[in-house]
Structure formats: structure tokens, C-alpha cells
Amino acid sequence: MSLKQFHIFFITLSILLCFSFGVWGLRSYAEYGGGGTDLVLGLLAFIAGAVLIVYGVKVFQKLKTL
């Protein structure tokens, strides 16, 4: 596996992990309520996933030219 392939794989895996954690956080907040920590962490995970998507697109475009 080349470094390019590994980078794309790792970014994709990180995006999936962020969105999975976000879903878990929001579901946990909806089920148990609480002080809102799960809500904040879930939303931050979704934001991190969106940022990783933007980063992944930019990296993929740059890797095309290499």
C-alpha cells in the first residue's frame, strides 16, 4: 500500500469514526439527557467529520497532481 493510498484510507476511517461518535453522542443525549456533555461532544464530532471531509477533498485533489 502506497503512502497516498494509506493517507486516503486513514482520512476515510477518521471521517467514519467522527460521524459514528457523533451519532453515539446524540443518541446518548436523547436517551439519558444529562448535563449536555454528550450533546456537545456529538456536535463537535460532526463538526470534526465535516472538517475532515473538506481536508480529504483538498488532499485528494493535490494527490491527483503528484
Secondary structure, 3 states (H helix, E strand, C coil): CCHHHHHHHHHHHHHHHHHHHHHHHHHHHHHHCCCCHHHHHHHHHHHHHHHHHHHHHHHHHHHHHC
